[in-house]
Amino acid sequence: MQQVDRILEIQKSYFALLKDCFQAQNAEVLQAGGDVEAGIKKWAYGKTEEQITYAVKRRLEDLQNFWKLHYEELRTHLVSLDILPVYSVSRPMYLRRQFTSAGLYVDTVVCHDDTLSGLRNFDFVPREKTLTLAINLLRDCVDVLKLQRCFTTKLETPFAILCPAERDFDFNVEKSMIERSLELTTAYASDILQARYSSWEEVKQATQEITGARAIKKAIKRIEILPAPFREAKSDADRLSQCFERMRMLQEQSLSAKPEQPNLKDLLVSFITEFGVMEGQLHGSIELDLAPLFPRYLWDLYKWRVQRGNLENARLLGWEERQTSAVATAIQHEDLDWLSAISVEEIIKLKEEGFLEDFRQKLRQARRRMTLEEASDFSTVAHLATKDIEAAITEHVANIKNLEHEARRRLKLETGKILGKVSLGIASFWFPPIAIMGFVKDTKKYAEEITKTRRLLKSIPDRLRRGPWGVLMEAKGQPKSPSER
């Protein structure tokens, strides 16, 4: 497909430039065993704030010039692709998690390249925050470099695509999105506090003196509509606790000193970030005709936004897109965390070998069955997805058994020999099924491949002898802890 080839060429050119721009920083990260924070700290050691900021800005300007040349062409090819990709605006440090959770069943993940907006932020942030901005943007660029293979491996459809958006080239678009985020946060604050605020300034004035978890809990009248950022909320208290946890996480990234006690205004400020991410998702999704892959913490806010669809200038996606977004987001539910135990490298390898197409087809069919109401309950969607995965595995195992039977029959007819106890199921894990059926006609080549397979018997775990779906079962049996993801 010509569009796919050209998209891949643009991605490869971009990553070649990115690698050249941040060669020194990336070398320090590699020297630190892949630890981005440690590598960047080592690179920055001994440099002044001005030297660091200047170096990052100059390199980001090179990237900006690249996208000025290639953005329109990439966007045109993306819109013309006859596939169902999803759109993500997550920071690069979170993309690997999205790739491992969604890469098995979506065709392509289109990732927003936020470096151009980041470059513009140097003109607006206070001077005391420019160093933090530069380091965060530098970290994002190096994090993306670590995922280079996801964007440059040649597949029938790209595994992932990096692309800026309209708002990166038009500040008025980004400004309107920021204003929209403030409007949504104001309306949301009015809802959870059961008050009537007309502006964000009024919200700040009314909430900045409410300090401490107990006072904040007392002020919030509708805790049930707060988002649950990290996991299914067990109670209202757990829901609020997770909101505090996310607020603290954002404060660590942006403040030199965290306040000792949480403040209601600060909690609401953290929702501005979330609404901003959501507006970026929706705007980019509509622009590129994709379905948004929401970070899980946005889903409750998105449901609230849909219910408040009468908000002025609300831009809501159509039913089909909401349905797709629901399932794409729900697959990140903790009940399906075991999917993330499969590495990105393994997923790409399986896609290269064509083993996952029937699986993705199963989930495409399942996606059409899952309505928005069902997707409102992530645990329900997780259960349905698990059933579809198990059905795909069962069907694959049955197909492998039929393949073995046919291969044995043809081998006996052509050579008069019985294969014995060697399992073609093992061979099918290492070689595409079509290749097996092809080389059965060539007895000599067939014998060579079977001999190779025999040598591999001792090194292949029993659970993998069912074919590639053994990778899924291996991951399901050994889920990674949160610290390992």
C-alpha positions as CSV (number, residue, x, y, z in Angstrom):
1,M,0.0,0.0,0.0
2,Q,1.6,3.3,-1.2
3,Q,0.2,5.3,1.7
4,V,1.7,3.0,4.3
5,D,5.1,3.0,2.6
6,R,5.2,6.8,2.5
7,I,4.1,7.0,6.2
8,L,6.9,4.7,7.1
9,E,9.4,6.7,5.2
10,I,8.3,9.9,7.0
11,Q,8.5,8.2,10.4
12,K,12.0,6.8,9.7
13,S,13.2,10.3,8.6
14,Y,11.8,11.8,11.7
15,F,13.4,9.3,14.0
16,A,16.7,9.8,12.2
17,L,16.5,13.5,12.9
18,L,15.3,13.0,16.5
19,K,18.3,10.6,17.1
20,D,20.7,13.2,15.6
21,C,19.2,16.0,17.7
22,F,19.5,14.3,21.0
23,Q,22.4,12.0,20.4
24,A,24.4,13.2,23.4
25,Q,21.4,12.9,25.8
26,N,20.4,9.5,24.5
27,A,24.0,8.2,24.8
28,E,23.9,9.1,28.5
29,V,20.6,7.3,28.9
30,L,21.9,4.2,27.3
31,Q,25.0,4.4,29.5
32,A,22.7,4.6,32.5
33,G,21.1,1.3,31.4
34,G,18.0,3.0,29.9
35,D,17.2,5.1,32.9
36,V,16.0,8.3,31.3
37,E,16.0,10.4,34.4
38,A,19.5,9.4,35.5
39,G,20.9,9.8,31.9
40,I,19.5,13.3,31.5
41,K,20.7,14.4,34.9
42,K,24.2,13.2,34.0
43,W,24.0,15.1,30.7
44,A,22.8,18.3,32.5
45,Y,25.4,18.1,35.2
46,G,27.6,21.2,35.2
47,K,25.5,23.1,32.6
48,T,23.8,26.3,33.4
49,E,20.0,26.8,33.1
50,E,20.5,28.9,30.0
51,Q,22.8,26.3,28.3
52,I,20.2,23.5,28.9
53,T,17.2,25.6,27.7
54,Y,19.1,26.9,24.6
55,A,20.2,23.4,23.6
56,V,16.6,22.0,23.9
57,K,14.9,24.9,22.1
58,R,17.3,24.8,19.2
59,R,16.8,21.1,18.7
60,L,13.0,21.4,19.0
61,E,13.1,24.1,16.3
62,D,14.7,21.5,14.0
63,L,11.8,19.2,14.7
64,Q,9.3,21.9,14.0
65,N,10.9,22.6,10.7
66,F,10.7,19.0,9.8
67,W,6.9,18.8,10.5
68,K,6.3,22.1,8.6
69,L,7.6,20.2,5.6
70,H,5.8,16.8,6.2
71,Y,2.7,17.3,8.3
72,E,0.2,17.9,5.6
73,E,1.4,14.9,3.6
74,L,1.4,12.6,6.6
75,R,-2.1,13.8,7.6
76,T,-3.4,13.2,4.0
77,H,-2.1,9.6,4.0
78,L,-3.5,9.0,7.5
79,V,-7.0,10.1,6.6
80,S,-7.0,8.0,3.5
81,L,-6.0,4.7,5.2
82,D,-8.7,2.1,5.1
83,I,-8.1,0.9,8.7
84,L,-9.5,1.7,12.1
85,P,-6.7,3.3,14.1
86,V,-7.0,5.1,17.5
87,Y,-5.6,8.4,18.6
88,S,-3.6,9.1,21.8
89,V,-2.1,12.3,23.3
90,S,-0.4,10.5,26.2
91,R,3.1,11.6,27.1
92,P,5.7,9.2,25.7
93,M,6.5,7.8,29.1
94,Y,3.0,6.3,29.2
95,L,2.9,5.2,25.5
96,R,4.5,1.8,26.1
97,R,1.7,0.9,28.5
98,Q,-0.9,1.9,25.9
99,F,1.0,-0.1,23.2
100,T,1.1,-3.3,25.2
101,S,-2.6,-3.0,26.4
102,A,-4.0,-2.0,23.0
103,G,-1.5,-3.2,20.4
104,L,-3.0,-6.7,20.3
105,Y,-6.3,-5.6,18.9
106,V,-6.1,-2.2,17.3
107,D,-4.7,-1.7,13.8
108,T,-2.6,1.4,14.6
109,V,-2.1,3.9,17.4
110,V,-1.6,7.4,16.2
111,C,0.4,9.4,18.8
112,H,0.3,13.1,19.1
113,D,3.8,14.7,18.9
114,D,3.5,17.4,21.5
115,T,7.0,18.9,21.1
116,L,5.8,21.8,18.9
117,S,3.3,22.9,21.5
118,G,6.1,22.4,24.1
119,L,8.4,24.6,22.1
120,R,5.7,27.4,22.1
121,N,5.3,27.1,25.9
122,F,8.8,28.7,26.3
123,D,7.1,32.0,25.4
124,F,4.5,31.7,28.1
125,V,5.8,29.9,31.2
126,P,7.4,32.0,34.0
127,R,11.1,32.2,33.8
128,E,11.5,30.1,37.0
129,K,9.7,27.2,35.2
130,T,11.6,27.2,31.9
131,L,14.3,24.7,33.1
132,T,11.6,22.3,34.2
133,L,9.9,22.6,30.9
134,A,13.1,22.0,29.0
135,I,13.9,18.9,31.0
136,N,10.4,17.5,30.6
137,L,10.5,18.0,26.9
138,L,14.0,16.5,26.7
139,R,12.7,13.5,28.7
140,D,9.7,13.1,26.2
141,C,12.0,13.1,23.2
142,V,14.3,10.5,24.7
143,D,11.3,8.4,25.8
144,V,10.0,8.5,22.2
145,L,13.4,7.4,20.9
146,K,13.2,4.3,23.1
147,L,10.0,3.4,21.3
148,Q,11.5,3.9,17.8
149,R,10.8,0.3,16.6
150,C,7.1,0.8,17.3
151,F,7.0,3.6,14.7
152,T,9.5,2.3,12.1
153,T,8.9,-1.4,11.7
154,K,7.4,-2.3,8.3
155,L,4.1,-4.1,8.8
156,E,0.9,-4.4,6.7
157,T,-0.5,-1.5,8.7
158,P,1.9,0.6,10.9
159,F,2.1,-0.4,14.5
160,A,2.2,3.2,15.6
161,I,2.4,6.6,13.9
162,L,3.8,9.9,15.4
163,C,2.1,13.0,14.1
164,P,1.6,16.6,15.3
165,A,-1.9,18.2,15.0
166,E,-3.5,21.4,13.7
167,R,-3.2,23.0,17.1
168,D,0.6,22.8,17.0
169,F,0.7,25.1,14.0
170,D,-2.1,27.5,15.0
171,F,-2.0,29.0,18.5
172,N,-5.6,30.2,18.2
173,V,-6.7,26.6,18.1
174,E,-4.7,25.7,21.1
175,K,-5.8,28.8,22.9
176,S,-9.5,27.9,22.3
177,M,-8.8,24.4,23.7
178,I,-7.3,25.9,26.8
179,E,-10.2,28.2,27.3
180,R,-12.5,25.2,26.7
181,S,-10.7,23.3,29.4
182,L,-11.3,26.1,31.9
183,E,-15.0,26.3,30.9
184,L,-15.4,22.5,31.5
185,T,-13.5,22.6,34.8
186,T,-15.8,25.5,35.9
187,A,-18.9,23.5,35.0
188,Y,-17.5,20.4,36.6
189,A,-16.6,22.3,39.8
190,S,-20.2,23.6,39.9
191,D,-21.5,20.1,39.6
192,I,-19.3,18.4,42.2
193,L,-19.6,21.3,44.7
194,Q,-23.3,21.9,43.9
195,A,-22.7,25.6,43.3
196,R,-23.0,28.0,40.5
197,Y,-19.7,29.4,39.2
198,S,-19.6,31.6,36.2
199,S,-15.8,31.6,35.6
200,W,-12.6,29.8,36.6
201,E,-11.5,32.9,38.5
202,E,-14.6,32.6,40.6
203,V,-13.9,28.9,41.3
204,K,-10.4,29.7,42.5
205,Q,-11.6,32.5,44.8
206,A,-14.2,30.2,46.4
207,T,-11.9,27.2,46.9
208,Q,-8.4,28.4,47.6
209,E,-8.9,28.6,51.4
210,I,-10.4,25.0,51.7
211,T,-7.4,23.0,52.8
212,G,-6.9,19.5,54.2
213,A,-8.5,16.2,53.1
214,R,-11.3,16.4,55.7
215,A,-12.4,19.9,54.6
216,I,-12.2,19.0,50.9
217,K,-14.3,15.9,51.4
218,K,-16.9,17.9,53.3
219,A,-17.0,20.5,50.5
220,I,-17.5,17.9,47.7
221,K,-21.2,17.1,47.4
222,R,-21.1,14.6,44.5
223,I,-18.0,12.4,45.1
224,E,-19.6,9.7,42.9
225,I,-18.8,11.7,39.7
226,L,-15.1,12.2,40.5
227,P,-12.8,10.2,38.2
228,A,-11.0,7.1,39.4
229,P,-7.6,7.7,37.8
230,F,-5.7,4.4,38.6
231,R,-8.2,1.6,39.3
232,E,-11.8,0.7,39.8
233,A,-12.9,2.7,42.8
234,K,-14.0,0.5,45.7
235,S,-15.7,3.4,47.5
236,D,-16.2,7.1,47.4
237,A,-13.3,7.5,49.8
238,D,-11.1,5.4,47.5
239,R,-12.2,7.6,44.5
240,L,-11.3,10.8,46.3
241,S,-8.0,9.2,47.5
242,Q,-7.0,8.4,43.9
243,C,-7.8,12.0,42.9
244,F,-5.4,13.2,45.6
245,E,-2.8,10.7,44.4
246,R,-2.9,12.1,40.9
247,M,-2.8,15.7,42.1
248,R,0.3,14.9,44.1
249,M,1.9,13.2,41.1
250,L,1.2,16.3,38.9
251,Q,2.6,18.6,41.7
252,E,5.8,16.6,41.8
253,Q,6.3,17.2,38.1
254,S,5.6,20.9,38.1
255,L,6.3,22.3,41.6
256,S,9.7,22.6,43.3
257,A,8.0,22.1,46.7
258,K,4.8,20.3,47.3
259,P,2.2,21.9,49.8
260,E,2.0,20.0,53.0
261,Q,-1.8,19.6,52.8
262,P,-4.0,19.2,49.8
263,N,-6.0,22.2,48.7
264,L,-9.4,22.1,47.0
265,K,-8.2,24.7,44.4
266,D,-5.2,22.6,43.6
267,L,-7.4,19.5,43.2
268,L,-9.5,21.3,40.7
269,V,-6.4,22.6,38.9
270,S,-5.4,19.0,38.3
271,F,-8.8,18.5,36.5
272,I,-7.8,21.3,34.1
273,T,-4.9,19.1,33.0
274,E,-7.3,16.2,32.5
275,F,-9.9,18.2,30.6
276,G,-7.0,19.6,28.5
277,V,-5.9,16.1,27.6
278,M,-9.5,15.1,26.7
279,E,-10.0,18.2,24.5
280,G,-6.7,17.4,22.7
281,Q,-7.9,13.8,22.2
282,L,-11.3,14.8,20.8
283,H,-9.9,17.6,18.6
284,G,-7.2,15.4,17.1
285,S,-9.6,12.5,16.7
286,I,-12.1,14.5,14.8
287,E,-9.3,16.1,12.7
288,L,-7.8,12.8,11.7
289,D,-11.1,10.8,11.6
290,L,-9.9,8.4,14.4
291,A,-11.4,7.1,17.6
292,P,-9.7,8.5,20.7
293,L,-7.8,6.1,23.0
294,F,-8.5,7.8,26.3
295,P,-6.1,7.3,29.1
296,R,-8.2,5.4,31.6
297,Y,-8.4,8.3,34.1
298,L,-10.3,10.4,31.6
299,W,-13.2,8.0,31.1
300,D,-15.4,9.2,34.0
301,L,-14.8,12.8,32.9
302,Y,-15.7,11.9,29.3
303,K,-19.0,10.3,30.4
304,W,-19.8,13.4,32.4
305,R,-19.1,15.5,29.4
306,V,-21.4,13.4,27.2
307,Q,-24.1,13.7,29.7
308,R,-23.6,17.4,29.8
309,G,-23.8,17.6,26.0
310,N,-25.8,20.8,26.1
311,L,-22.7,22.7,27.2
312,E,-22.1,25.5,24.8
313,N,-19.8,24.6,21.9
314,A,-19.6,21.0,23.1
315,R,-17.9,18.8,20.4
316,L,-19.2,15.2,20.9
317,L,-18.2,12.3,18.9
318,G,-20.8,10.1,17.1
319,W,-22.2,6.9,18.6
320,E,-19.8,4.6,16.7
321,E,-16.7,6.6,17.8
322,R,-17.9,6.7,21.4
323,Q,-18.5,2.9,21.3
324,T,-15.0,2.3,19.9
325,S,-13.4,4.7,22.5
326,A,-15.2,2.9,25.3
327,V,-13.8,-0.5,24.4
328,A,-10.3,0.9,23.6
329,T,-10.2,2.6,27.0
330,A,-11.8,-0.3,28.9
331,I,-9.1,-2.7,27.6
332,Q,-6.7,-0.7,30.0
333,H,-8.8,-1.9,32.9
334,E,-6.9,-3.6,35.7
335,D,-8.7,-6.9,35.0
336,L,-6.8,-7.0,31.7
337,D,-3.5,-5.7,33.1
338,W,-2.0,-9.1,32.2
339,L,-2.0,-8.1,28.6
340,S,0.7,-5.6,29.4
341,A,2.9,-8.4,30.5
342,I,3.5,-9.1,26.8
343,S,6.3,-6.8,25.7
344,V,6.0,-4.4,22.7
345,E,8.8,-6.3,21.0
346,E,6.8,-9.6,21.2
347,I,3.7,-7.9,19.9
348,I,5.5,-6.5,16.9
349,K,7.2,-9.8,16.2
350,L,3.8,-11.6,16.3
351,K,2.3,-9.0,14.0
352,E,5.3,-9.3,11.6
353,E,4.6,-13.1,11.4
354,G,0.8,-12.5,10.8
355,F,-0.2,-14.6,13.8
356,L,-2.6,-12.0,15.3
357,E,-4.9,-11.1,12.5
358,D,-7.6,-13.6,13.4
359,F,-7.4,-12.4,17.0
360,R,-7.9,-8.8,15.9
361,Q,-10.7,-9.7,13.7
362,K,-12.5,-11.4,16.6
363,L,-12.1,-8.3,18.7
364,R,-13.3,-6.1,15.9
365,Q,-16.5,-8.2,15.8
366,A,-16.7,-8.0,19.6
367,R,-16.3,-4.2,19.5
368,R,-19.4,-3.8,17.4
369,R,-21.4,-5.8,20.0
370,M,-20.2,-3.6,22.9
371,T,-22.4,-0.6,23.4
372,L,-21.6,2.6,25.3
373,E,-23.8,1.5,28.2
374,E,-21.9,-1.8,28.6
375,A,-18.6,0.1,28.3
376,S,-19.6,2.4,31.2
377,D,-18.7,-0.6,33.4
378,F,-15.1,-1.3,32.6
379,S,-15.1,-4.6,34.5
380,T,-17.9,-5.8,32.2
381,V,-16.0,-4.9,29.1
382,A,-12.8,-6.6,30.6
383,H,-14.8,-9.8,31.1
384,L,-16.2,-9.7,27.6
385,A,-12.7,-9.1,26.1
386,T,-11.3,-12.0,28.1
387,K,-14.0,-14.3,26.8
388,D,-13.2,-13.2,23.2
389,I,-9.5,-13.7,23.8
390,E,-10.2,-17.2,25.1
391,A,-12.5,-18.0,22.2
392,A,-9.7,-16.8,19.8
393,I,-7.2,-19.1,21.5
394,T,-9.6,-22.1,21.4
395,E,-10.2,-21.5,17.7
396,H,-6.5,-21.2,17.0
397,V,-5.6,-24.4,18.8
398,A,-8.3,-26.2,16.8
399,N,-6.9,-24.8,13.6
400,I,-3.4,-26.0,14.5
401,K,-4.7,-29.5,15.2
402,N,-6.4,-29.5,11.8
403,L,-3.2,-28.3,10.2
404,E,-1.2,-31.1,11.9
405,H,-3.7,-33.7,10.8
406,E,-3.6,-32.5,7.1
407,A,0.2,-32.2,7.1
408,R,0.6,-35.7,8.5
409,R,-1.9,-37.1,5.9
410,R,-0.2,-35.4,3.0
411,L,3.3,-36.4,4.2
412,K,2.2,-40.1,4.4
413,L,0.6,-39.9,0.9
414,E,3.7,-38.3,-0.7
415,T,6.5,-40.2,1.1
416,G,4.8,-43.3,2.6
417,K,6.3,-42.3,6.0
418,I,4.6,-41.6,9.3
419,L,5.7,-38.5,11.1
420,G,5.5,-40.0,14.5
421,K,5.3,-37.9,17.7
422,V,6.8,-34.7,16.4
423,S,4.3,-31.9,16.9
424,L,3.6,-29.6,14.0
425,G,2.0,-27.4,16.6
426,I,5.5,-26.5,17.7
427,A,6.6,-25.8,14.2
428,S,3.6,-23.6,13.7
429,F,4.8,-21.4,16.5
430,W,8.1,-20.8,14.7
431,F,6.9,-20.8,11.1
432,P,3.7,-19.3,9.6
433,P,1.0,-22.0,9.0
434,I,1.1,-21.2,5.3
435,A,4.8,-22.0,5.1
436,I,4.1,-25.4,6.7
437,M,1.6,-26.3,4.1
438,G,4.0,-25.1,1.4
439,F,7.0,-27.1,2.4
440,V,5.1,-30.3,2.9
441,K,5.4,-30.7,-0.9
442,D,9.2,-30.6,-0.6
443,T,10.0,-33.6,1.5
444,K,13.7,-32.7,1.9
445,K,13.0,-29.2,3.0
446,Y,10.2,-30.5,5.3
447,A,12.6,-32.9,7.0
448,E,15.2,-30.1,7.5
449,E,12.6,-27.9,9.2
450,I,11.3,-30.7,11.4
451,T,14.9,-31.5,12.4
452,K,15.4,-27.9,13.4
453,T,12.2,-28.0,15.3
454,R,13.3,-31.2,17.2
455,R,16.4,-29.3,18.3
456,L,14.2,-26.6,19.7
457,L,11.9,-29.0,21.7
458,K,13.8,-28.7,25.0
459,S,13.9,-24.9,24.9
460,I,10.2,-24.4,24.2
461,P,7.9,-24.3,27.3
462,D,4.9,-26.6,27.1
463,R,2.5,-23.8,27.2
464,L,3.9,-22.4,23.9
465,R,3.3,-25.7,22.0
466,R,-0.2,-24.5,21.3
467,G,1.1,-21.9,19.0
468,P,1.5,-18.1,19.4
469,W,-1.5,-17.9,21.8
470,G,0.8,-19.5,24.3
471,V,2.4,-16.1,24.6
472,L,-0.9,-14.8,25.8
473,M,-1.3,-17.5,28.3
474,E,2.2,-17.1,29.6
475,A,1.6,-13.4,30.1
476,K,-1.7,-14.1,31.8
477,G,-0.1,-16.5,34.2
478,Q,2.7,-14.1,35.1
479,P,1.2,-10.6,35.4
480,K,3.7,-7.8,36.0
481,S,3.6,-5.8,39.1
482,P,2.8,-2.0,38.7
483,S,6.4,-1.1,39.4
484,E,7.6,-3.3,36.5
485,R,5.2,-1.8,33.9
